[in-house]
Amino acid sequence: MTGVKIGRSDLELPPLGFGGGPLGGLDPQLTDAMAAAVLDAAWSEGLRHFDTAPWYGNTQSEHRLGRFLREKPRRHFTLTTKVGRIYRRPDRDFAFEASPWHRRWPGGLPFVPQFDYSHDGIMRSYEDSLTRLGLTRVDGLAIHDLDLRHHTTPEAVAAGFAQLEAGGYRALRELKESGEISAIGAGINMPGLIPRFLKRFEIDYFILAMPYTLLDQDAVREELPLCRQHGSSVIIGAPFASGILATGAVAGARYGYRPASQAVLDSVARIERICDAHHVSLAAAALQFPLAHPVVAATIPGAETVDQVRANAASFREVIPAGFWRDLVEEDLLADGVPVPGDDGACGPTG
């Protein structure tokens, strides 16, 4: 796959990559051998960009991804991870299995996170990630989860930004200017934060993990135009909206990492009817849709099984007729002004 230049950096990424979140152990039955098979399938499908984070499985994802990539020529792939959390072993009397970190990552490792966006915290997070990965460099570092969803109060979010301004961002600049990393990013789960970041810092890329999908285009009004104005790229981190845009409107479908509401189920069912009319798979539409926006450089769906990896690759290659996108617009299933693929008659990335 050809590369797309990321922001004002020297980093180039292919339009389809691999998101390492599921490798952290969302499914407690995912073994190291199964994770290795998933990564081998991704490599066989031609995927060469891999994204991970310490948060995924309380460091589990970095261990698994590093174990695989250490056997590959370093010049043949790009790797990004994230900063903002440091990890320690739990105290002896700490009931880790009853903790929210174990509930979030039942197949993860028994380490306890602490948010730290300070200069020393960023540097420790970076060095710890290299050690877990078993690699001497990564291509990009993203500031992770500085939002209300993870910090719960405006005061806690403000404290994180204060740490970045007092020295955390300087650590990232030092790493970039020294050539240790090529790009600085930020991982965003909620709308409203991109302006806050760009007001304070130069960010090469944002990873959006919900605000711009086939179901929700809130980011198109202010945040994506602001990225374009500042020369920042966008990577879509949850193209399937955490599940429902891959599974469809089925019982138990998840949206935004929670059970989907009836309103969301109804919207997806309407999209599925248009998919059926055009013989288009829902997953292909979800995967390809964000890439039509000029600031969106790539998408990085995750996978827990070999079949999911292969299905993602097939969805990326699927040809989608322009009439499909026109029908979504006419049915008011896309926001006004949202760019869509297929203006030349068909959409279907090749690589």
Wavefront OBJ file of the C-alpha trace (Angstrom):
o trace
v 0.000 0.000 0.000
v 1.245 3.467 -0.792
v 1.974 5.791 2.123
v 0.268 9.039 3.088
v 2.330 11.796 4.708
v 1.265 12.455 8.293
v 0.885 16.096 9.301
v 4.094 18.111 9.083
v 6.188 15.077 9.978
v 8.337 12.767 7.881
v 6.146 9.808 8.782
v 4.143 8.086 6.053
v 1.397 5.571 6.781
v -0.584 3.225 4.535
v -4.349 3.862 4.491
v -5.114 0.546 6.221
v -3.291 -0.470 9.375
v -3.790 -2.695 12.405
v -5.141 -1.479 15.742
v -3.674 -3.377 18.674
v -6.452 -2.804 21.218
v -8.012 -6.306 21.037
v -4.573 -7.863 21.593
v -4.779 -6.480 25.124
v -7.258 -9.144 26.117
v -10.790 -7.869 25.759
v -11.541 -11.562 25.362
v -9.912 -13.485 28.223
v -9.717 -16.555 25.969
v -7.265 -14.840 23.586
v -3.969 -16.666 24.088
v -0.484 -15.587 23.027
v -0.583 -18.179 20.248
v -3.921 -16.858 18.986
v -2.626 -13.279 19.067
v 0.443 -14.341 17.092
v -1.792 -15.995 14.475
v -3.847 -12.786 14.174
v -0.684 -10.729 13.617
v 0.680 -13.255 11.123
v -2.574 -12.980 9.167
v -2.321 -9.187 9.229
v 1.207 -9.349 7.863
v 0.153 -11.837 5.187
v -2.620 -9.443 4.114
v -0.002 -6.742 3.541
v -0.618 -4.648 6.648
v 2.528 -2.780 7.634
v 1.380 -0.184 10.159
v 0.682 -1.294 13.721
v -0.687 0.848 16.551
v -0.749 -0.067 20.222
v -0.722 1.480 23.704
v 0.268 0.577 27.273
v -3.431 0.841 28.224
v -4.400 -2.082 25.987
v -4.440 -5.006 28.383
v -2.426 -3.126 31.001
v 0.687 -3.554 28.773
v -0.364 -6.923 27.271
v -0.806 -5.600 23.717
v 2.690 -4.102 23.587
v 4.222 -7.385 24.743
v 2.353 -9.398 22.117
v 2.935 -6.970 19.273
v 6.617 -6.564 20.081
v 7.139 -10.307 20.230
v 5.815 -10.551 16.667
v 7.455 -7.477 15.149
v 10.899 -8.218 16.577
v 11.125 -10.993 13.998
v 10.400 -8.626 11.078
v 12.841 -6.274 9.315
v 12.439 -2.921 11.062
v 12.418 -0.934 7.811
v 9.395 -2.899 6.579
v 6.821 -1.626 9.097
v 5.767 1.428 11.053
v 4.832 1.301 14.721
v 3.061 3.806 16.941
v 2.207 3.651 20.613
v 0.932 6.055 23.244
v 1.936 7.894 26.409
v 0.125 9.271 29.441
v -0.036 6.197 31.670
v 2.728 4.551 33.648
v 2.351 1.128 35.238
v 3.393 -0.492 38.498
v 2.743 -3.834 40.112
v -0.143 -3.800 42.585
v 0.471 -3.715 46.302
v 0.505 -7.113 47.929
v -2.923 -6.678 49.512
v -4.532 -5.073 46.447
v -7.428 -7.094 45.036
v -6.533 -6.681 41.373
v -9.207 -9.061 40.087
v -11.871 -6.761 41.568
v -10.329 -3.644 40.020
v -11.762 -1.710 37.051
v -8.573 -2.410 35.096
v -9.111 -6.167 35.301
v -12.792 -5.777 34.411
v -11.839 -3.690 31.370
v -9.106 -6.133 30.270
v -10.010 -9.573 31.646
v -7.277 -11.101 29.485
v -4.712 -8.445 30.339
v -1.808 -8.343 32.765
v -1.986 -7.542 36.497
v -0.438 -4.081 36.479
v -1.958 -0.867 37.798
v -2.000 2.323 35.667
v -1.431 5.866 36.830
v -1.995 8.896 34.596
v 1.136 10.990 34.172
v 1.523 13.606 31.424
v 4.575 15.267 32.970
v 7.986 15.431 31.298
v 9.343 12.571 33.400
v 6.105 10.619 33.053
v 6.176 10.855 29.255
v 9.824 9.794 29.135
v 9.239 6.862 31.480
v 6.203 5.744 29.494
v 8.247 5.890 26.294
v 11.176 3.931 27.706
v 8.878 1.346 29.310
v 7.107 0.843 25.975
v 10.397 0.212 24.187
v 11.332 -2.354 26.820
v 7.999 -4.156 26.513
v 8.126 -4.073 22.716
v 11.743 -5.211 22.650
v 12.449 -2.581 19.998
v 14.726 0.447 20.139
v 12.379 2.924 18.490
v 8.815 3.661 17.527
v 7.662 5.959 14.736
v 5.064 7.970 16.615
v 3.848 8.660 20.153
v 0.307 9.800 20.892
v -0.912 11.517 24.067
v -3.563 9.081 25.255
v -7.054 9.467 26.710
v -6.863 13.018 28.062
v -10.647 13.324 28.163
v -13.665 13.188 30.454
v -14.399 9.572 29.646
v -11.194 8.453 31.332
v -10.514 11.294 33.789
v -14.185 11.769 34.810
v -13.946 15.445 35.905
v -13.071 18.691 34.088
v -10.544 19.407 36.842
v -8.684 16.157 36.180
v -8.591 16.864 32.442
v -7.290 20.388 33.131
v -4.587 18.941 35.387
v -3.443 16.669 32.562
v -3.210 19.589 30.147
v -1.299 21.551 32.794
v 1.246 18.722 33.026
v 1.662 18.749 29.255
v 2.169 22.499 29.211
v 4.624 22.367 32.106
v 6.913 19.846 30.431
v 5.135 16.802 29.008
v 4.829 18.184 25.505
v 8.445 19.368 25.671
v 9.464 15.736 26.203
v 7.664 14.776 22.988
v 9.277 17.668 21.114
v 12.698 16.574 22.365
v 12.096 13.051 21.125
v 10.941 14.291 17.722
v 13.713 16.846 17.277
v 16.355 14.266 18.214
v 14.965 11.869 15.589
v 13.885 9.212 18.104
v 10.298 9.511 16.882
v 8.935 10.960 13.653
v 5.519 12.246 14.745
v 3.547 13.454 17.765
v -0.093 12.485 18.083
v -3.081 12.527 20.419
v -5.686 9.820 20.917
v -9.211 11.291 21.142
v -12.404 9.510 22.221
v -14.785 12.470 22.402
v -15.578 15.560 20.318
v -14.457 18.932 21.634
v -10.828 18.149 22.462
v -9.076 18.732 19.156
v -9.456 22.541 19.442
v -8.080 22.371 22.975
v -4.997 20.492 21.814
v -4.352 22.600 18.723
v -4.645 25.819 20.714
v -1.667 24.712 22.807
v 0.446 22.244 20.842
v 1.594 21.277 17.360
v 0.085 17.838 16.749
v 0.993 15.792 13.685
v -1.920 13.376 13.966
v -5.050 12.635 15.945
v -6.411 9.141 16.437
v -10.204 9.451 16.568
v -11.824 6.491 18.299
v -15.510 7.398 17.795
v -16.244 10.979 16.660
v -16.081 10.256 12.896
v -17.800 7.094 11.670
v -20.585 6.074 9.322
v -22.915 6.607 12.303
v -21.579 9.857 13.743
v -19.961 12.740 11.900
v -19.864 15.382 14.650
v -16.184 16.021 13.967
v -16.881 17.242 10.424
v -18.292 20.579 11.611
v -15.356 22.058 13.494
v -12.657 19.576 14.356
v -11.701 18.105 10.989
v -11.591 21.554 9.315
v -9.410 22.731 12.203
v -7.056 19.798 11.614
v -6.795 20.791 7.977
v -6.085 24.388 8.942
v -3.274 23.307 11.287
v -1.824 20.657 8.999
v -2.739 17.754 11.292
v -3.703 14.340 9.942
v -6.414 12.076 11.320
v -6.319 8.326 11.822
v -9.628 6.579 12.454
v -9.219 4.244 15.395
v -12.716 2.758 15.653
v -14.201 2.575 12.152
v -16.779 0.004 13.297
v -17.897 2.212 16.226
v -16.662 -0.499 18.630
v -18.624 -3.251 16.907
v -22.041 -2.489 15.489
v -20.808 -1.371 12.065
v -19.210 -4.784 11.626
v -21.917 -6.960 13.167
v -24.946 -4.967 12.053
v -28.055 -4.286 14.150
v -28.089 -7.638 15.925
v -28.953 -8.500 19.514
v -26.081 -7.550 21.799
v -24.484 -5.171 19.281
v -22.162 -2.617 20.856
v -21.781 1.056 20.072
v -19.300 3.322 21.828
v -18.083 0.364 23.907
v -21.571 -0.107 25.403
v -24.744 -1.933 24.372
v -26.292 -0.067 21.450
v -29.432 1.968 22.112
v -32.594 1.358 20.134
v -32.035 4.612 18.222
v -28.589 3.441 17.119
v -29.929 0.006 16.186
v -32.625 1.667 14.071
v -30.067 3.875 12.263
v -27.847 0.908 11.494
v -30.833 -1.067 10.218
v -31.601 1.780 7.796
v -28.000 1.752 6.559
v -28.156 -2.020 6.169
v -31.226 -1.755 3.944
v -29.299 0.538 1.592
v -26.332 -1.839 1.744
v -28.588 -4.701 0.694
v -30.039 -2.682 -2.172
v -26.545 -2.042 -3.571
v -25.006 -5.423 -2.621
v -22.525 -3.658 -0.365
v -21.279 -5.039 2.941
v -21.831 -2.832 5.967
v -18.240 -3.374 7.152
v -16.826 -2.200 3.816
v -18.915 0.965 3.907
v -17.832 1.677 7.495
v -14.168 1.065 6.754
v -13.988 3.085 3.559
v -16.270 6.000 4.431
v -13.893 8.056 6.651
v -11.050 7.862 4.137
v -12.922 10.184 1.780
v -12.228 13.152 4.046
v -9.050 14.984 2.965
v -7.519 15.053 6.457
v -8.112 11.351 7.129
v -4.929 9.524 6.275
v -5.619 6.010 7.541
v -7.849 3.694 9.494
v -6.668 1.062 11.970
v -9.361 -1.510 12.778
v -8.484 -4.111 15.358
v -9.107 -7.843 15.207
v -9.292 -10.746 17.635
v -9.345 -13.565 15.091
v -7.687 -14.482 11.829
v -11.080 -14.373 10.111
v -11.626 -10.794 11.299
v -8.254 -9.737 9.877
v -9.078 -11.252 6.509
v -12.578 -9.772 6.550
v -11.151 -6.294 7.260
v -8.729 -6.591 4.360
v -11.498 -7.772 2.036
v -13.768 -4.925 3.174
v -11.042 -2.422 2.415
v -10.708 -3.787 -1.123
v -14.438 -4.089 -1.833
v -15.701 -1.891 -4.667
v -18.607 0.327 -3.611
v -20.768 2.068 -6.255
v -21.222 5.830 -6.011
v -24.995 5.355 -5.916
v -24.705 3.776 -2.504
v -23.226 6.942 -1.019
v -25.820 9.101 -2.795
v -28.601 7.065 -1.228
v -27.106 7.514 2.249
v -27.079 11.275 1.694
v -30.634 11.327 0.321
v -31.877 9.321 3.329
v -30.225 11.841 5.706
v -27.955 9.149 7.101
v -24.893 11.337 6.618
v -24.411 14.873 7.898
v -24.527 17.806 5.483
v -21.216 18.498 3.778
v -19.621 15.155 4.629
v -17.244 14.008 1.854
v -18.089 10.603 0.433
v -16.077 8.190 -1.730
v -17.053 7.235 -5.210
v -17.363 10.572 -7.006
v -15.717 8.880 -9.985
v -18.374 6.180 -10.029
v -16.937 3.670 -7.608
v -14.900 3.431 -4.459
v -12.510 0.691 -3.492
v -8.955 1.309 -2.314
v -6.344 -0.907 -3.819
v -2.942 -1.794 -2.547
l 1 2 3 4 5 6 7 8 9 10 11 12 13 14 15 16 17 18 19 20 21 22 23 24 25 26 27 28 29 30 31 32 33 34 35 36 37 38 39 40 41 42 43 44 45 46 47 48 49 50 51 52 53 54 55 56 57 58 59 60 61 62 63 64 65 66 67 68 69 70 71 72 73 74 75 76 77 78 79 80 81 82 83 84 85 86 87 88 89 90 91 92 93 94 95 96 97 98 99 100 101 102 103 104 105 106 107 108 109 110 111 112 113 114 115 116 117 118 119 120 121 122 123 124 125 126 127 128 129 130 131 132 133 134 135 136 137 138 139 140 141 142 143 144 145 146 147 148 149 150 151 152 153 154 155 156 157 158 159 160 161 162 163 164 165 166 167 168 169 170 171 172 173 174 175 176 177 178 179 180 181 182 183 184 185 186 187 188 189 190 191 192 193 194 195 196 197 198 199 200 201 202 203 204 205 206 207 208 209 210 211 212 213 214 215 216 217 218 219 220 221 222 223 224 225 226 227 228 229 230 231 232 233 234 235 236 237 238 239 240 241 242 243 244 245 246 247 248 249 250 251 252 253 254 255 256 257 258 259 260 261 262 263 264 265 266 267 268 269 270 271 272 273 274 275 276 277 278 279 280 281 282 283 284 285 286 287 288 289 290 291 292 293 294 295 296 297 298 299 300 301 302 303 304 305 306 307 308 309 310 311 312 313 314 315 316 317 318 319 320 321 322 323 324 325 326 327 328 329 330 331 332 333 334 335 336 337 338 339 340 341 342 343 344 345 346 347 348 349 350 351
